[in-house]
Amino acid sequence: MNVKMKNISQAEVLVLKDQITYQEGQVVSKTLAQNNAVSITLFSFAKGEEISTHKSGGDAFVTCLDGVGKITIDGIDYLLHEGESIVMPAGHPHAVYGEEAFKMLLVVVF
């Protein structure tokens, strides 16, 4: 199984939160790698935007890169601030909401 990073500079020091921009009224995503075992995606949420409740086939590891996001897992809300992380377990209903403008790195392990 071969995974190659895409949509991001290599062999260069970078600031991850600067690799995706905010778009008014939108959720923006940028896939960095994806295969049957792992998915790595950057997201930006304009304030008030969301990904509604759903389930994933893998454990979803979220790290807040900027702003404040509300992560809901099994109906319980968690506020995520810059530098904080949370795991949304596989098969559990979860949602993501931009409490403020919010950027995150999502790594899903299948």
N, C-alpha and C positions, 0 to 999 in steps of 0.2 A: 504494500500500500504506500503510495507516494503522495506526500503533501508538500506543496510549494506555497510559500507566502506570496501574496499578490496585493496590489493596490497600496504598497508601502515601500519606502526606501530601505535598502539593505546596506549593511556595513557603514551605517551612518547613525550618529547619536541624534535622537529625535525626542520631542515631547509628544506623548501619545494623544493627549487631549487636543493638540493642534492639528492632528491628522484628519479631523472631521469638523465640519462647520455647522452652526445652527441655521435653520431655515424657519422663518416665521410660520406658525400654524402647522408644522410638519414634524414627523419622526423621520430622521435620516439614518440610513445604515450603510456601512461599508464593510464588505466581506474581506477578511484578510487570509483565511484558509478554511477549506471545507472538504471533508470526505466522510466515509462511513463511521469513523472513530471520533472525530473532533470537528467542531465548528468554532471559528474565532471571528467575532464581528464587533466593530465599533458602532455605537449608536449615539445620536444626539436627539434630544426631545426638547421642542419648544415648550415653554411653560404651559401647563394644562393639557399637553398632548399625552397619549397613552397607547400602550399595547394592551388590549383587553384580555380578560382571563382566558387562559389556555393551559394545556399540559404539554410537556416535552418528554421525548423518549430517552433523554439523557439528563444527567445532573448539570444544572446551569449555574456556573460560577460568574457572579457579577462583581465588578469593581467600579466604584464611582470615580470618574476622572475630573469632574467639574460639577458645581451646582449641588442640588439636592433632589434625589429621586425617592419616590415612595414605591416600595416593593411589597406586594401583597402575596402571601403564601398561605394557602388553606384558610383564607378569610382574615388573617392577621396582618396588620400593616407594620412595616419597618421603614424608618427613614434612613437613607443612605447618604452620607456626606463624603466630600472629596477624601480619597485615601481609604475609605471603608469598603468592605466586601461582604457578600452573603452568598450562600448556596441555595438555589431553588431546587429541591430534590426532584428527580425523575418521577413522573406520574402524578405529581401533586399540582392542583390548580394554582396558577400564579398570574400576576399582572404587573405591569410597570407603568408608573405615572410620573410625569415631570412636575414635581411639587414646585420647583423653580426650573429655569432652563437647566438641563441636566445632560451630561455626557457619561457614557459607561462603556466598559469593555466587557463583552460577553464571551465566555468560553464554555461551550457545551461538550461534555464528554459522554459518548454513547456507549 
